Amino acid sequence: MKDIYAYVDRHRDRYVEWLQEICRQPSVAAQDRGMKETAAMVERYLKQLGGEVQLVNTSGFPVVYGLFAGESDRTLSFYNHYDVQPEDPLELWDSPPFAAEIRDGYIYARGVADNKGNLIARLAAVDALLNVRGRLPLRVKFIVEGEEEIGSVHLPEFVEMSRDLLQADGCLWEFGYKNADGRPQVSLGVKGMCYVELICRGANTDLHSANAAIIENPAWRLVWALSTLKTPDERVSIAGFYDKVRPLADDDRIVLEQMIYNEEHTLEKLDLCSFLLQLSGLPLKEKLIFQPTCTICGFQSGYTGQGAKTVLPAEARVKLDFRLVPDQDPHDIIQRLRQHLDQHGFSDIEIDAYTLEHPARTPLDNPLTRSVVATATEVYGIRPTIMPMSPGTGPMFLLCQSLGIPAVSVGVGHFASNNHAPNENIKVDDFIQGIKHIAAIIEDFSRQS
């Protein structure tokens, strides 16, 4: 692979320019801003590299699909997304979020880590292999959607009408990061999600707060409902919530013991004194990876502006997410949530579902896992940290495991990439190293059986 690595080094500036170009194009799905232009840009990149490209329309934003022929029928697919999070709050950025400025070896831009850096690294790896070897050793597919940051709402449509396009022997998932010690992470799955909004309604209009003596406040009612969902020891109180959670297997325990998680650095970076429940060591890692969650993501009611306004709100809303682990089913969880609220006297509280995604895992002994780990050790000069499952969520089950396709995550971010936050960034050197790693995976996976 030395010839490929040398080519990547020689064309480093060109690949960085590709990344800057796409990062300078806003693509905020939540606001339908720049989505058509960014999809066209991805389509152009794939065509310029010689791929067969389809822009697959859905009821939402299109999926860009690319296919590159290989010497064998063995197929490796890449899942990525071209949409990004909104850039707010703007005042906390040190440079404009879509300027893609490079400072001190880092490139700063909304979406550079999540997920445009990984997308361009994979395109660059294909480019390097084609230019040096004149061919790819296996078939490569790109599946690049535009709604990941809003829950992949219309991706099931794409899967339903494009199952023949998705078939592959393995899929490299969208993300990956380096730990604080510079060791790359390899993730073998994602948690599922049940994301809902609870809505409690009171009077048909906001009232003067003097009426709180005789008119029920929906904000209080929603707070009381929330208090029934979880106990102070972090146990979710919904009946049957843990019924399908798998016990920790011996292999999982071994991987967790070997998994490096820098507790001290993480606490220092977050300006915290301790983790939840004073956890550390193996119990901390087990809770992070293998335990489900129930989290309040946002609460809205009444007046929250500057100064005082004595108001009795007419409505209260809270957004919740439940991160799920194998074998929990998000559809089952939402039914149990409904039953729980009804049984506790809150049948009037509405549930509006946003994202329902299944958890997904790939076995440690899978050929794709072996390829990713072996080539990471070669490229980075250090054995990667293996994450049995990412604490995050994505439509991996829908695109991969439900179709019998193993998926592994690896990428160009780092522990302080600030995904979804101001000053999102990656190291330029990590981006170049990531291109080499993808090229090495393509070559090695073509030989796996």
Buried (B, 14 or more C-beta within 10 A) or exposed (E): BEEBBEBBEEBBEEBBEBBBBBBEBBBBBEEEBBBEEBBBBBBEBBEEBBBEBBEBBBEBBBBBBBBBEBEEEBBBBBBBBBBBBBBEEEEEBEEBBBBBBBEEEBBBBBBBBBBBBBBBBBBBBBBBBBEBBEEBBBBBBBBBBBBBBBBBBBBEBBBEEBEEBBEBBBBBBBBBBBBBEEBBBBBBBBBBBBBBBBBBBBBEEBBEBEBBEEBEBBBBBBBEBBEBBBEEEEEBEBEEBEEBBEEBEEEBBEBBEEBEBBBEBBBEEEEEEEBEEEBBEBBBBBBBBBBBBBEEEEBEBBEEEEEEEEBBBBBBBBBBBBBBBBBBBBEBBBEBBBEBBEEBEBEBBBBEBBBBBBBBBBEBEBBBBBBBBBBBEEBBEEBBBBBBBBBBBBBBBBBBBBBEBBBBBBBBBBBBBBBEBBBBBBBBEBBBBBBBBBBBBBBBBBEBE
